[in-house]
């Protein structure tokens, strides 16, 4: 069974505050993320090996945008300081703090 059957996928935009390295302008950019939330139940037709994989699976996010343009000088900024993949079991939880997601 394909591991993508264990997740519900959706795209989400999150605002991030960034500082342009060339003009030092602080701005808020919208960054696209693919949010993969673990399903509550195992899909039908799963075998014993699939049950073990499903038990180990957890929700995660993958950043889709690698470059953002500055609003003032229009130079491209590479998002190297932020994580590309964030893992969390509370992605569907509205009470979880999204500002501290992935920070340790």
KOLPAMAR-904083 format. One record per atom (N, C-alpha, C, O, CB): x, y, z; residue in three letters. Coordinates in steps of 0.001 Angstrom, whole numbers, plus 500000, padded with zeros to 6 digits. Glycine has a CB too. Layout:
N
XYZALA ...
! end
This chain:
104
500844498820500000UNK 500000500000500000UNK 500888501241500000UNK 501912501282500681UNK 499040499999501221UNK 500491502237499240UNK 501238503482499150UNK 501087504278500447UNK 499994504346501009UNK 500761504315497942UNK 502175504879500921UNK 502133505622502185UNK 501292506884502083UNK 500851507406503107UNK 503537505985502625UNK 501056507392500870UNK 500208508581500724UNK 498761508292501107UNK 497995509224501351UNK 500267509101499288UNK 498374507024501165UNK 497013506667501575UNK 496809506889503073UNK 495671506908503543UNK 496715505207501216UNK 497896507056503825UNK 497803507276505272UNK 497514508733505625UNK 497196509038506774UNK 499090506838505946UNK 497622509638504646UNK 497555511075504915UNK 496463511761504104UNK 496074511303503030UNK 498894511723504620UNK 495981512879504654UNK 495119513811503939UNK 495992515015503615UNK 496523515657504522UNK 493831514216504787UNK 496147515330502323UNK 497035516407501904UNK 496244517647501499UNK 495183517548500884UNK 497919515947500746UNK 496784518832501859UNK 496201520092501430UNK 497313521146501401UNK 498328521016502085UNK 495027520525502376UNK 497104522171500611UNK 498051523285500553UNK 497567524394501469UNK 496369524641501606UNK 498219523806499100UNK 498533525057502092UNK 498199526119503034UNK 499219527242502889UNK 500409526981502709UNK 498163525584504498UNK 498766528476502967UNK 499657529636502934UNK 499833530145504354UNK 498863530303505095UNK 499098530761502002UNK 501088530401504727UNK 501393530950506044UNK 502213532215505855UNK 503115532264505019UNK 502154529916506932UNK 501894533230506631UNK 502625534492506569UNK 503884534385507417UNK 503845533897508546UNK 501739535673507047UNK 505013534852506856UNK 506274534859507585UNK 506892536237507484UNK 506891536850506416UNK 507243533782507044UNK 507422536727508602UNK 508132537997508595UNK 509563537734508167UNK 510245536876508727UNK 508079538690509991UNK 510012538484507163UNK 511359538330506632UNK 512029539700506547UNK 511356540730506517UNK 511331537642505241UNK 513370539699506507UNK 514142540909506324UNK 514990540714505075UNK 515725539734504957UNK 515024541230507582UNK 514881541658504143UNK 515645541590502901UNK 517115541852503209UNK 517428542845503866UNK 515106542611501854UNK 518030540989502755UNK 519456541202503046UNK 520069542377502272UNK 521101542903502690UNK 520229539940502730UNK 519467542798501169UNK 520064543890500393UNK 519548545261500820UNK 520348546182500988UNK 519790543685498916UNK 518234545426501000UNK 517702546757501356UNK 517314546863502834UNK 516932547943503285UNK 516485547078500492UNK 517403545787503585UNK 517093545750505025UNK 515637546097505335UNK 515320546539506439UNK 518002546706505770UNK 514766545897504367UNK 513343546155504550UNK 512699544931505200UNK 512923543802504764UNK 512655546493503191UNK 511901545157506240UNK 511166544059506877UNK 509784543982506240UNK 509087544990506126UNK 511060544264508434UNK 509392542778505825UNK 508103542593505171UNK 507538541234505526UNK 508247540361506026UNK 508232542740503648UNK 506252541066505263UNK 505576539797505502UNK 505302539135504161UNK 504676539722503279UNK 504257540001506305UNK 505781537905504022UNK 505607537172502772UNK 504727535950503022UNK 504754535355504099UNK 506979536750502180UNK 503961535596502021UNK 503116534407502090UNK 503901533225501519UNK 504330533255500366UNK 501770534620501312UNK 504085532183502338UNK 504852531004501940UNK 503906529818501875UNK 503121529586502794UNK 506029530727502929UNK 503985529061500773UNK 503111527904500584UNK 503711526669501253UNK 504910526409501149UNK 502876527638499081UNK 502843525908501949UNK 503219524657502601UNK 502241523579502180UNK 501060523858501969UNK 503243524809504148UNK 502721522346502054UNK 501849521192501852UNK 501707520520503212UNK 502686520036503780UNK 502425520191500756UNK 500484520496503729UNK 500205519943505050UNK 499654518530504862UNK 498618518344504223UNK 499198520848505850UNK 500338517551505412UNK 499921516152505340UNK 499522515710506742UNK 500373515532507613UNK 501062515239504760UNK 498220515535506951UNK 497675515160508246UNK 497380513660508255UNK 496750513133507338UNK 496395515979508566UNK 497843512990509298UNK 497617511551509414UNK 496128511278509602UNK 495460511949510388UNK 498433510956510590UNK 495619510293508877UNK 494206509936509003UNK 493945509253510344UNK 494859508707510963UNK 493772509017507840UNK 492709509291510777UNK 492353508699512063UNK 492305507180512001UNK 492586506504512991UNK 491016509232512528UNK 491949506644510839UNK 491819505192510702UNK 492709504680509581UNK 493038505409508645UNK 490357504799510438UNK 493087503435509691UNK 493863502764508663UNK 492990502530507436UNK 491843502106507586UNK 494437501433509189UNK 493494502792506213UNK 492690502556505011UNK 492334501081504853UNK 493021500204505378UNK 493437503044503771UNK 491258500824504128UNK 490811499450503914UNK 491810498683503067UNK 492496499259502223UNK 489435499428503252UNK 491885497394503295UNK 492760496533502512UNK 494199496561502984UNK 495090496140502247UNK 492703496925501075UNK 494453497043504187UNK 495813497121504704UNK 496208495804505356UNK 495395495155506014UNK 495947498275505706UNK 497461495421505167UNK 497975494190505748UNK 498728494466507041UNK 498689495576507571UNK 498881493475504756UNK 499407493452507538UNK 500148493582508788UNK 501309494555508689UNK 501558495326509616UNK 500658492242509219UNK 502024494523507562UNK 503147495439507366UNK 502651496882507286UNK 503313497792507786UNK 503931495071506089UNK 501492497097506662UNK 500909498430506559UNK 500467498946507923UNK 500545500147508180UNK 499727498418505594UNK 500006498063508796UNK 499611498482510150UNK 500801499017510937UNK 500670499980511692UNK 498973497311510908UNK 501960498391510759UNK 503171498845511449UNK 503590500211510921UNK 503950501090511704UNK 504322497823511272UNK 503547500405509600UNK 503893501697509000UNK 502933502785509451UNK 503356503907509731UNK 503887501598507472UNK 501636502465509527UNK 500633503441509938UNK 500838503844511401UNK 500642505006511756UNK 499218502875509732UNK 501228502895512242UNK 501463503202513655UNK 502642504161513825UNK 502633504988514736UNK 501718501909514446UNK 503651504063512966UNK 504831504922513058UNK 504642506265512361UNK 505407507197512606UNK 506025504215512467UNK 503641506378511504UNK 503431507603510722UNK 502993508754511627UNK 502308508545512628UNK 502378507366509617UNK 503400509976511260UNK 502957511170511978UNK 502716512289510962UNK 503204512226509834UNK 504012511606513056UNK 501973513293511361UNK 501646514416510485UNK 502895515251510233UNK 503780515340511084UNK 500523515288511102UNK 502957515867509043UNK 504110516693508712UNK 503724517774507707UNK 502653517734507101UNK 505247515828508155UNK 504634518746507546UNK 504461519834506587UNK 505721519921505733UNK 506827519706506228UNK 504175521195507312UNK 505553520237504450UNK 506676520416503537UNK 506539521790502892UNK 505486522131502354UNK 506724519279502453UNK 507624522585502950UNK 507590523915502338UNK 507709523774500829UNK 508604523086500337UNK 508726524818502897UNK 506814524422500091UNK 506816524348498632UNK 507599525493497995UNK 508184525317496926UNK 505392524352498112UNK 507618526658498632UNK 508323527820498088UNK 509754527874498622UNK 509978527767499828UNK 507571529124498436UNK 510713528039497720UNK 512107528199498125UNK 512592529637497976UNK 513560530042498619UNK 512991527276497314UNK 511912530408497122UNK 512295531794496875UNK 511114532723497122UNK 509965532385496836UNK 512819531964495440UNK 511424533916497667UNK 510421534958497907UNK 511021536266497418UNK 512214536503497605UNK 510008535045499436UNK 510215537118496794UNK 510694538415496314UNK 510420539494497356UNK 509352539528497967UNK 510025538782494971UNK 511398540374497549UNK 511251541508498458UNK 510202542456497885UNK 510150542668496674UNK 512615542244498672UNK 509371543023498749UNK 508303543919498288UNK 508839545278497853UNK 508217545952497032UNK 507269544108499387UNK 509994545691498396UNK 510528547020498078UNK 511486546992496884UNK 511288547722495912UNK 511243547595499294UNK 512531546144496956UNK 513542546145495889UNK 513334545018494878UNK 514038544978493869UNK 514930546029496495UNK 512409544121495109UNK 512044543011494214UNK 513165541990493993UNK 513103541199493051UNK 511620543564492883UNK 514183542002494848UNK 515225540981494740UNK 514720539690495355UNK 513920539712496290UNK 516538541441495430UNK 515185538572494833UNK 514761537271495336UNK 515560536882496569UNK 516776537064496640UNK 514910536204494252UNK 514827536336497543UNK 515428535895498794UNK 515216534395498892UNK 514096533905498745UNK 514816536644500032UNK 516305533666499143UNK 516201532224499296UNK 515886531907500755UNK 516525532442501661UNK 517510531516498839UNK 514914531048500980UNK 514484530695502332UNK 515324529519502837UNK 514845528386502889UNK 512962530343502361UNK 516563529789503202UNK 517441528720503663UNK 517425528573505178UNK 517757527504505691UNK 518852528971503191UNK 517053529609505899UNK 517079529561507354UNK 515922528801507963UNK 516011528355509107UNK 517091530936507896UNK 514830528644507218UNK 513665527958507736UNK 513736526474507389UNK 514379526082506416UNK 512379528584507182UNK 513077525669508187UNK 513024524239507936UNK 512240523957506668UNK 511320524697506320UNK 512403523503509125UNK 512605522886505979UNK 511862522466504798UNK 510742521522505184UNK 509664521561504591UNK 512789521801503784UNK 510987520666506182UNK 509994519704506634UNK 509800519882508138UNK 510772519923508892UNK 510424518243506290UNK 508543519989508571UNK 508197520101509983UNK 507308518928510358UNK 506330518643509668UNK 507492521454510287UNK 507639518251511440UNK 506875517082511866UNK 506183517393513185UNK 506797517892514129UNK 507791515833512005UNK 504865517080513228UNK 504090517335514436UNK 502834516476514401UNK 502251516272513336UNK 503729518845514566UNK 502419515978515543UNK 501191515204515622UNK 499974516076515869UNK 498849515578515812UNK 501302514171516706UNK 500159517365516142UNK 499053518261516479UNK 498667519165515315UNK 498178520270515554UNK 499418519107517681UNK 498864518748514064UNK 498547519617512928UNK 497068519929512837UNK 496703521033512432UNK 499008518980511641UNK 496208518997513198UNK 494778519243513127UNK 494231519898514369UNK 493052520252514403UNK 494057517969512883UNK 495057520076515406UNK 494618520634516674UNK 494590522151516594UNK 495625522777516366UNK 495532520172517815UNK 493419522753516778UNK 493291524210516715UNK 493888524883517949UNK 494177526079517906UNK 491823524604516568UNK 494080524151519050UNK 494630524734520261UNK 496159524788520237UNK 496759525480521059UNK 494163523950521463UNK 496795524071519312UNK 498250524087519222UNK 498701525450518702UNK 498035526042517852UNK 498765522941518300UNK 499819525944519205UNK 500320527251518834UNK 501080527171517509UNK 502150526565517465UNK 501220527813519941UNK 500557527771516413UNK 501223527662515122UNK 502516528459515041UNK 503360528167514194UNK 500298528111514040UNK 502695529469515910UNK 503919530274515887UNK 505129529483516352UNK 506245529740515903UNK 503752531506516753UNK 504924528530517242UNK 506034527738517775UNK 506153526392517115UNK 506885525531517601UNK 505878527552519251UNK 505446526184516010UNK 505462524892515335UNK 506849524621514769UNK 507351525396513956UNK 504401524845514216UNK 507459523541515189UNK 508769523153514684UNK 509922523788515426UNK 511065523394515198UNK 508871523495513253UNK 509681524765516316UNK 510760525399517085UNK 511048524572518317UNK 510143524074518986UNK 510391526851517481UNK 512309524440518597UNK 512706523658519792UNK 513608524463520652UNK 514050523988521698UNK 513395522350519409UNK 
! end
